[in-house]
Amino acid sequence: MNILIVVDCPRDWKLHVQGVQVISARDYLREIHYSGKRGAKVFNLCRSYRYQSTGYYVSLLASARGHRPLPSINTIQDLKSQSMLRLVSDDLVELIQKSMSPIKSKEFVLSIYFGRNLARRYEHLSRQLFNLFPAPLLRARFVRHRRWQLTRLAPIAAKEIPEAHHDFVVEAASAYFARRQRSKRRRSGPRYDLAILHNPDEVTPPSNARALKRFARAAADVGFAVEFITRDDYGRLAEFDALFIRETTNVNHYTFRFAQRAAAEGLVVVDDPDSILRCTNKVYLAELLARHRVRAPRTTVVARENLSPLMRTIELPCILKQPDSAFSAGVIKVNDGQSFLRAAKRMLDRSDLIIAQEFLPTEFDWRVGVFNKKPIYVCRYYMAG
């Protein structure tokens, strides 16, 4: 049995969830049997995650054993951080106000069970908080001054679950564990779990449905169990060994947060946060290529302050690029000075710096694939149409 619920005292866990083993924190920490268990998923329901407490050590040693703890040590640290709570409260301010609007009292406590709440009204807020702080059982406290704010987020110990909530907790836990079941595996069993992040609704995805199927088959051939995930699965990242992002990435986008969280959890990530940060900004790339003397079209960094001098010196036609553009979106060819000025001003409303690049007609681009800092292929990339 690979799903373990760890509690301070098994007698406190009065719920039966099929396919799950309930053990004491003491047994998990001390019994050699659990230390050597491979591929275990550990759900830490101890009453405290305080530094160097039993609950803290359950998640710490689970990570050291190659198990997948929920919450992870990173989440435990985040739960203690008042600055993190303030950031989350600010980030989710509209959702919090909307969810809390019918409440007349000055305080409200929200119980979150595996990302869910008994009231459908709080389902979205519960999921978002679980995604940001993946822990099985959470209690969120909100206080209203001029507006509602999240002031505390803490674990719910097994014995603190109200009896009236028992059936719902079993339902929420069972549904959560059911989602974790992988598609039927080969008899030998895959060695690793790979999450492929995609967006079925993306208009111009980096990989279409056919390509995604090929990725899945190739991964299975080398020992990966593959699961396709979406932005709603942020709180599940600790379940996997690796994350493959097949959406258009951007720093100011949830794909970057996925990459950051996965890297912090110790997953192998493609694309990793540093690569996203570097490769999605053309100002950075222009500086890097110039520094290393890599041949490229003549490139100028444009700001509002140098627009007028550039008007007199830049060679037209040229290409203007938004720093975070992708798939030719945010890339404009300008043929004359007035077009240059209008387009540049419009782009500078979004970014303080943009790129002006020499126009070099070509039927194709060069695409270079780099993995683990090593080039693995170079190919011609032809534009559609």
One Martini backbone bead per residue (centre of mass of N, CA, C, O) as a GRO file, in nm:
protein
  385
    1MET     BB    1   0.092   0.038   0.026
    2ASN     BB    2   0.131   0.395  -0.089
    3ILE     BB    3  -0.084   0.524   0.110
    4LEU     BB    4  -0.021   0.760   0.374
    5ILE     BB    5  -0.155   0.826   0.695
    6VAL     BB    6  -0.030   1.066   0.926
    7VAL     BB    7  -0.056   1.048   1.281
    8ASP     BB    8  -0.033   1.079   1.609
    9CYS     BB    9  -0.316   0.906   1.646
   10PRO     BB   10  -0.511   0.661   1.513
   11ARG     BB   11  -0.764   0.712   1.697
   12ASP     BB   12  -0.824   1.003   1.566
   13TRP     BB   13  -0.892   0.832   1.304
   14LYS     BB   14  -1.243   0.775   1.215
   15LEU     BB   15  -1.175   0.715   0.914
   16HIS     BB   16  -1.264   0.551   0.600
   17VAL     BB   17  -1.022   0.492   0.340
   18GLN     BB   18  -0.980   0.347   0.061
   19GLY     BB   19  -0.644   0.242   0.016
   20VAL     BB   20  -0.552   0.332   0.316
   21GLN     BB   21  -0.292   0.397   0.548
   22VAL     BB   22  -0.284   0.417   0.903
   23ILE     BB   23  -0.037   0.600   1.093
   24SER     BB   24   0.202   0.677   1.302
   25ALA     BB   25   0.454   0.894   1.346
   26ARG     BB   26   0.640   0.709   1.507
   27ASP     BB   27   0.645   0.477   1.303
   28TYR     BB   28   0.745   0.633   1.057
   29LEU     BB   29   1.021   0.730   1.195
   30ARG     BB   30   1.121   0.423   1.311
   31GLU     BB   31   1.040   0.226   1.098
   32ILE     BB   32   1.202   0.048   0.856
   33HIS     BB   33   0.972  -0.021   0.664
   34TYR     BB   34   0.919   0.284   0.584
   35SER     BB   35   1.202   0.372   0.496
   36GLY     BB   36   1.203   0.144   0.244
   37LYS     BB   37   0.973   0.262   0.099
   38ARG     BB   38   0.843   0.284  -0.224
   39GLY     BB   39   0.655   0.546  -0.354
   40ALA     BB   40   0.536   0.707  -0.130
   41LYS     BB   41   0.243   0.865   0.005
   42VAL     BB   42   0.237   1.145   0.232
   43PHE     BB   43  -0.009   1.228   0.485
   44ASN     BB   44   0.017   1.501   0.697
   45LEU     BB   45  -0.187   1.500   1.018
   46CYS     BB   46  -0.058   1.661   1.216
   47ARG     BB   47  -0.107   1.910   1.463
   48SER     BB   48   0.205   1.990   1.396
   49TYR     BB   49   0.468   2.204   1.212
   50ARG     BB   50   0.669   2.271   1.391
   51TYR     BB   51   0.979   2.318   1.451
   52GLN     BB   52   1.090   1.999   1.530
   53SER     BB   53   0.851   1.844   1.512
   54THR     BB   54   0.691   1.567   1.427
   55GLY     BB   55   0.554   1.686   1.174
   56TYR     BB   56   0.812   1.798   1.050
   57TYR     BB   57   0.967   1.519   1.030
   58VAL     BB   58   0.780   1.374   0.840
   59SER     BB   59   0.837   1.558   0.590
   60LEU     BB   60   1.144   1.549   0.594
   61LEU     BB   61   1.184   1.232   0.575
   62ALA     BB   62   1.016   1.186   0.325
   63SER     BB   63   1.209   1.335   0.138
   64ALA     BB   64   1.465   1.161   0.205
   65ARG     BB   65   1.305   0.882   0.104
   66GLY     BB   66   1.131   0.960  -0.164
   67HIS     BB   67   0.883   1.071  -0.082
   68ARG     BB   68   0.543   1.231  -0.082
   69PRO     BB   69   0.469   1.505   0.080
   70LEU     BB   70   0.163   1.622   0.259
   71PRO     BB   71   0.325   1.849   0.333
   72SER     BB   72   0.586   2.019   0.258
   73ILE     BB   73   0.842   2.201   0.370
   74ASN     BB   74   0.773   2.449   0.200
   75THR     BB   75   0.480   2.473   0.300
   76ILE     BB   76   0.539   2.498   0.598
   77GLN     BB   77   0.695   2.764   0.571
   78ASP     BB   78   0.463   2.926   0.439
   79LEU     BB   79   0.256   2.900   0.677
   80LYS     BB   80   0.447   3.087   0.870
   81SER     BB   81   0.422   3.325   0.668
   82GLN     BB   82   0.305   3.645   0.671
   83SER     BB   83   0.395   3.746   0.394
   84MET     BB   84   0.253   3.524   0.233
   85LEU     BB   85  -0.035   3.590   0.329
   86ARG     BB   86  -0.041   3.878   0.217
   87LEU     BB   87   0.007   3.804  -0.077
   88VAL     BB   88  -0.239   3.620  -0.107
   89SER     BB   89  -0.453   3.825  -0.024
   90ASP     BB   90  -0.385   4.017  -0.263
   91ASP     BB   91  -0.412   3.811  -0.501
   92LEU     BB   92  -0.723   3.716  -0.381
   93VAL     BB   93  -0.914   3.959  -0.324
   94GLU     BB   94  -1.161   3.918  -0.512
   95LEU     BB   95  -1.234   3.631  -0.422
   96ILE     BB   96  -1.270   3.691  -0.124
   97GLN     BB   97  -1.493   3.906  -0.145
   98LYS     BB   98  -1.697   3.733  -0.298
   99SER     BB   99  -1.715   3.493  -0.093
  100MET     BB  100  -1.775   3.696   0.173
  101SER     BB  101  -2.024   3.890   0.117
  102PRO     BB  102  -2.263   3.740   0.297
  103ILE     BB  103  -2.103   3.811   0.548
  104LYS     BB  104  -2.157   3.978   0.872
  105SER     BB  105  -1.922   3.921   1.013
  106LYS     BB  106  -1.573   3.973   1.116
  107GLU     BB  107  -1.546   3.656   1.104
  108PHE     BB  108  -1.383   3.365   0.933
  109VAL     BB  109  -1.398   3.004   0.891
  110LEU     BB  110  -1.211   2.777   0.676
  111SER     BB  111  -1.257   2.448   0.566
  112ILE     BB  112  -0.998   2.235   0.414
  113TYR     BB  113  -1.052   1.937   0.212
  114PHE     BB  114  -0.865   1.858  -0.030
  115GLY     BB  115  -0.966   2.148  -0.163
  116ARG     BB  116  -1.241   2.151   0.010
  117ASN     BB  117  -1.590   2.240   0.068
  118LEU     BB  118  -1.909   2.209   0.165
  119ALA     BB  119  -1.944   2.478   0.021
  120ARG     BB  120  -1.972   2.583  -0.300
  121ARG     BB  121  -1.898   2.888  -0.263
  122TYR     BB  122  -1.585   2.786  -0.158
  123GLU     BB  123  -1.443   2.614  -0.378
  124HIS     BB  124  -1.248   2.809  -0.524
  125LEU     BB  125  -1.094   2.913  -0.276
  126SER     BB  126  -1.000   2.638  -0.173
  127ARG     BB  127  -0.834   2.562  -0.423
  128GLN     BB  128  -0.638   2.801  -0.421
  129LEU     BB  129  -0.517   2.750  -0.138
  130PHE     BB  130  -0.421   2.463  -0.197
  131ASN     BB  131  -0.232   2.537  -0.432
  132LEU     BB  132  -0.048   2.725  -0.248
  133PHE     BB  133  -0.113   2.512   0.014
  134PRO     BB  134  -0.031   2.192   0.016
  135ALA     BB  135  -0.275   2.051   0.230
  136PRO     BB  136  -0.508   1.846   0.344
  137LEU     BB  137  -0.568   2.021   0.620
  138LEU     BB  138  -0.740   2.339   0.648
  139ARG     BB  139  -0.736   2.663   0.826
  140ALA     BB  140  -0.907   2.963   0.754
  141ARG     BB  141  -0.860   3.307   0.847
  142PHE     BB  142  -1.092   3.581   0.852
  143VAL     BB  143  -1.083   3.946   0.836
  144ARG     BB  144  -1.280   4.243   0.887
  145HIS     BB  145  -1.258   4.566   0.789
  146ARG     BB  146  -1.284   4.700   0.500
  147ARG     BB  147  -1.176   4.413   0.431
  148TRP     BB  148  -1.097   4.106   0.349
  149GLN     BB  149  -0.858   3.891   0.532
  150LEU     BB  150  -0.588   3.688   0.550
  151THR     BB  151  -0.442   3.574   0.875
  152ARG     BB  152  -0.475   3.245   0.870
  153LEU     BB  153  -0.288   2.926   0.830
  154ALA     BB  154  -0.380   2.590   0.926
  155PRO     BB  155  -0.383   2.293   1.050
  156ILE     BB  156  -0.579   1.997   1.077
  157ALA     BB  157  -0.643   1.782   1.299
  158ALA     BB  158  -0.790   1.484   1.317
  159LYS     BB  159  -0.950   1.546   1.598
  160GLU     BB  160  -1.078   1.834   1.469
  161ILE     BB  161  -1.293   1.697   1.317
  162PRO     BB  162  -1.603   1.723   1.269
  163GLU     BB  163  -1.850   1.497   1.267
  164ALA     BB  164  -2.023   1.643   1.040
  165HIS     BB  165  -1.757   1.608   0.832
  166HIS     BB  166  -1.676   1.312   0.778
  167ASP     BB  167  -1.813   1.236   0.508
  168PHE     BB  168  -1.678   1.460   0.341
  169VAL     BB  169  -1.384   1.380   0.387
  170VAL     BB  170  -1.405   1.105   0.257
  171GLU     BB  171  -1.492   1.210  -0.018
  172ALA     BB  172  -1.249   1.399  -0.072
  173ALA     BB  173  -1.026   1.186  -0.037
  174SER     BB  174  -1.125   0.980  -0.246
  175ALA     BB  175  -1.117   1.174  -0.489
  176TYR     BB  176  -0.819   1.243  -0.469
  177PHE     BB  177  -0.704   0.951  -0.491
  178ALA     BB  178  -0.839   0.881  -0.761
  179ARG     BB  179  -0.675   1.094  -0.930
  180ARG     BB  180  -0.393   0.940  -0.870
  181GLN     BB  181  -0.458   0.732  -1.061
  182ARG     BB  182  -0.320   0.563  -1.295
  183SER     BB  183  -0.282   0.437  -1.565
  184LYS     BB  184  -0.231   0.150  -1.691
  185ARG     BB  185   0.034  -0.054  -1.623
  186ARG     BB  186   0.289  -0.214  -1.665
  187ARG     BB  187   0.404  -0.491  -1.519
  188SER     BB  188   0.678  -0.357  -1.426
  189GLY     BB  189   0.661  -0.066  -1.412
  190PRO     BB  190   0.719   0.247  -1.365
  191ARG     BB  191   0.965   0.466  -1.228
  192TYR     BB  192   0.806   0.732  -1.317
  193ASP     BB  193   0.649   1.059  -1.278
  194LEU     BB  194   0.476   1.248  -1.534
  195ALA     BB  195   0.404   1.585  -1.596
  196ILE     BB  196   0.178   1.744  -1.834
  197LEU     BB  197   0.145   2.070  -1.919
  198HIS     BB  198  -0.177   2.190  -2.032
  199ASN     BB  199  -0.398   2.365  -2.280
  200PRO     BB  200  -0.685   2.291  -2.448
  201ASP     BB  201  -0.752   2.622  -2.516
  202GLU     BB  202  -0.515   2.687  -2.676
  203VAL     BB  203  -0.462   2.831  -2.979
  204THR     BB  204  -0.115   2.826  -2.977
  205PRO     BB  205   0.033   2.562  -2.918
  206PRO     BB  206   0.341   2.399  -2.895
  207SER     BB  207   0.142   2.139  -2.873
  208ASN     BB  208  -0.040   1.914  -3.005
  209ALA     BB  209  -0.224   1.635  -2.965
  210ARG     BB  210  -0.031   1.455  -3.126
  211ALA     BB  211   0.230   1.531  -2.976
  212LEU     BB  212   0.141   1.448  -2.693
  213LYS     BB  213   0.113   1.146  -2.756
  214ARG     BB  214   0.409   1.107  -2.829
  215PHE     BB  215   0.527   1.183  -2.561
  216ALA     BB  216   0.385   0.961  -2.398
  217ARG     BB  217   0.508   0.720  -2.551
  218ALA     BB  218   0.807   0.790  -2.505
  219ALA     BB  219   0.794   0.788  -2.195
  220ALA     BB  220   0.697   0.492  -2.160
  221ASP     BB  221   0.952   0.361  -2.299
  222VAL     BB  222   1.141   0.495  -2.041
  223GLY     BB  223   0.957   0.476  -1.757
  224PHE     BB  224   0.687   0.655  -1.772
  225ALA     BB  225   0.426   0.801  -1.603
  226VAL     BB  226   0.153   0.970  -1.753
  227GLU     BB  227   0.017   1.306  -1.685
  228PHE     BB  228  -0.231   1.527  -1.757
  229ILE     BB  229  -0.225   1.873  -1.683
  230THR     BB  230  -0.344   2.165  -1.520
  231ARG     BB  231  -0.382   2.457  -1.346
  232ASP     BB  232  -0.558   2.294  -1.118
  233ASP     BB  233  -0.279   2.109  -1.034
  234TYR     BB  234  -0.075   2.261  -0.848
  235GLY     BB  235  -0.115   2.089  -0.568
  236ARG     BB  236   0.020   1.806  -0.718
  237LEU     BB  237   0.332   1.817  -0.780
  238ALA     BB  238   0.450   1.624  -0.548
  239GLU     BB  239   0.367   1.349  -0.705
  240PHE     BB  240   0.612   1.402  -0.887
  241ASP     BB  241   0.927   1.387  -1.076
  242ALA     BB  242   0.810   1.550  -1.333
  243LEU     BB  243   0.803   1.845  -1.558
  244PHE     BB  244   0.616   1.920  -1.862
  245ILE     BB  245   0.592   2.211  -2.052
  246ARG     BB  246   0.300   2.265  -2.293
  247GLU     BB  247   0.318   2.584  -2.284
  248THR     BB  248   0.311   2.913  -2.302
  249THR     BB  249   0.555   3.096  -2.165
  250ASN     BB  250   0.574   3.314  -1.866
  251VAL     BB  251   0.644   3.508  -1.604
  252ASN     BB  252   0.338   3.637  -1.612
  253HIS     BB  253   0.257   3.323  -1.523
  254TYR     BB  254   0.162   3.009  -1.422
  255THR     BB  255   0.402   2.852  -1.549
  256PHE     BB  256   0.616   2.977  -1.363
  257ARG     BB  257   0.499   2.874  -1.095
  258PHE     BB  258   0.523   2.578  -1.165
  259ALA     BB  259   0.830   2.575  -1.201
  260GLN     BB  260   0.903   2.673  -0.919
  261ARG     BB  261   0.760   2.457  -0.750
  262ALA     BB  262   0.892   2.208  -0.878
  263ALA     BB  263   1.185   2.285  -0.810
  264ALA     BB  264   1.137   2.304  -0.498
  265GLU     BB  265   1.044   1.985  -0.496
  266GLY     BB  266   1.267   1.834  -0.700
  267LEU     BB  267   1.199   1.851  -0.985
  268VAL     BB  268   1.205   1.794  -1.310
  269VAL     BB  269   1.228   2.078  -1.541
  270VAL     BB  270   1.030   2.154  -1.847
  271ASP     BB  271   1.079   2.447  -1.804
  272ASP     BB  272   1.281   2.619  -1.625
  273PRO     BB  273   1.287   2.915  -1.465
  274ASP     BB  274   1.546   3.030  -1.596
  275SER     BB  275   1.464   2.981  -1.890
  276ILE     BB  276   1.212   3.151  -1.889
  277LEU     BB  277   1.342   3.416  -1.803
  278ARG     BB  278   1.540   3.427  -2.052
  279CYS     BB  279   1.367   3.330  -2.319
  280THR     BB  280   1.115   3.552  -2.274
  281ASN     BB  281   1.352   3.782  -2.313
  282LYS     BB  282   1.488   3.988  -2.559
  283VAL     BB  283   1.671   4.173  -2.398
  284TYR     BB  284   1.841   3.957  -2.269
  285LEU     BB  285   1.932   3.813  -2.533
  286ALA     BB  286   2.074   4.052  -2.664
  287GLU     BB  287   2.287   4.085  -2.442
  288LEU     BB  288   2.402   3.795  -2.452
  289LEU     BB  289   2.491   3.786  -2.748
  290ALA     BB  290   2.680   4.030  -2.734
  291ARG     BB  291   2.870   3.927  -2.512
  292HIS     BB  292   2.931   3.644  -2.694
  293ARG     BB  293   2.945   3.706  -3.003
  294VAL     BB  294   2.673   3.650  -3.147
  295ARG     BB  295   2.533   3.629  -3.434
  296ALA     BB  296   2.309   3.900  -3.534
  297PRO     BB  297   2.088   4.109  -3.573
  298ARG     BB  298   2.063   4.423  -3.548
  299THR     BB  299   2.037   4.566  -3.215
  300THR     BB  300   1.791   4.767  -3.028
  301VAL     BB  301   1.724   4.938  -2.744
  302VAL     BB  302   1.403   5.065  -2.649
  303ALA     BB  303   1.309   5.390  -2.536
  304ARG     BB  304   1.164   5.683  -2.481
  305GLU     BB  305   1.439   5.846  -2.464
  306ASN     BB  306   1.544   5.719  -2.772
  307LEU     BB  307   1.342   5.778  -3.005
  308SER     BB  308   1.440   6.034  -3.151
  309PRO     BB  309   1.731   5.945  -3.231
  310LEU     BB  310   1.636   5.686  -3.386
  311MET     BB  311   1.478   5.823  -3.616
  312ARG     BB  312   1.766   5.922  -3.751
  313THR     BB  313   1.929   5.615  -3.753
  314ILE     BB  314   1.741   5.408  -3.833
  315GLU     BB  315   1.685   5.127  -4.026
  316LEU     BB  316   1.467   5.097  -4.299
  317PRO     BB  317   1.330   4.843  -4.234
  318CYS     BB  318   1.191   4.702  -3.923
  319ILE     BB  319   1.185   4.525  -3.609
  320LEU     BB  320   0.940   4.495  -3.360
  321LYS     BB  321   0.969   4.388  -3.006
  322GLN     BB  322   0.840   4.225  -2.766
  323PRO     BB  323   1.000   4.077  -2.508
  324ASP     BB  324   0.742   3.847  -2.464
  325SER     BB  325   0.725   3.724  -2.729
  326ALA     BB  326   0.530   3.480  -2.935
  327PHE     BB  327   0.466   3.351  -3.232
  328SER     BB  328   0.472   3.666  -3.351
  329ALA     BB  329   0.362   3.797  -3.113
  330GLY     BB  330   0.472   4.123  -3.092
  331VAL     BB  331   0.551   4.145  -3.409
  332ILE     BB  332   0.680   4.422  -3.614
  333LYS     BB  333   0.667   4.574  -3.924
  334VAL     BB  334   0.847   4.869  -4.027
  335ASN     BB  335   0.877   5.126  -4.299
  336ASP     BB  336   0.846   5.394  -4.125
  337GLY     BB  337   0.861   5.651  -3.903
  338GLN     BB  338   0.560   5.662  -3.815
  339SER     BB  339   0.525   5.360  -3.761
  340PHE     BB  340   0.747   5.339  -3.556
  341LEU     BB  341   0.632   5.538  -3.346
  342ARG     BB  342   0.355   5.411  -3.295
  343ALA     BB  343   0.447   5.122  -3.219
  344ALA     BB  344   0.646   5.193  -2.993
  345LYS     BB  345   0.448   5.340  -2.804
  346ARG     BB  346   0.257   5.102  -2.768
  347MET     BB  347   0.470   4.904  -2.645
  348LEU     BB  348   0.565   5.107  -2.408
  349ASP     BB  349   0.300   5.066  -2.239
  350ARG     BB  350   0.402   4.764  -2.144
  351SER     BB  351   0.718   4.842  -2.184
  352ASP     BB  352   1.020   5.005  -2.116
  353LEU     BB  353   1.128   4.781  -2.319
  354ILE     BB  354   1.247   4.727  -2.654
  355ILE     BB  355   1.285   4.594  -2.990
  356ALA     BB  356   1.520   4.666  -3.255
  357GLN     BB  357   1.547   4.507  -3.581
  358GLU     BB  358   1.687   4.388  -3.833
  359PHE     BB  359   1.592   4.331  -4.163
  360LEU     BB  360   1.584   3.971  -4.258
  361PRO     BB  361   1.511   3.790  -4.502
  362THR     BB  362   1.337   3.466  -4.458
  363GLU     BB  363   1.217   3.128  -4.472
  364PHE     BB  364   1.375   3.082  -4.195
  365ASP     BB  365   1.461   2.944  -3.890
  366TRP     BB  366   1.659   2.878  -3.617
  367ARG     BB  367   1.657   2.580  -3.418
  368VAL     BB  368   1.765   2.524  -3.075
  369GLY     BB  369   1.833   2.244  -2.876
  370VAL     BB  370   1.841   2.257  -2.515
  371PHE     BB  371   1.990   2.027  -2.269
  372ASN     BB  372   2.157   2.061  -1.998
  373LYS     BB  373   2.353   2.269  -2.162
  374LYS     BB  374   2.297   2.097  -2.435
  375PRO     BB  375   2.312   2.043  -2.759
  376ILE     BB  376   2.075   1.830  -2.963
  377TYR     BB  377   1.969   2.043  -3.189
  378VAL     BB  378   1.933   2.150  -3.542
  379CYS     BB  379   1.684   2.353  -3.716
  380ARG     BB  380   1.449   2.426  -3.941
  381TYR     BB  381   1.200   2.700  -3.925
  382TYR     BB  382   0.890   2.710  -4.064
  383MET     BB  383   0.648   2.906  -4.172
  384ALA     BB  384   0.330   2.936  -4.182
  385GLY     BB  385   0.198   3.018  -4.506
   0.00000   0.00000   0.00000
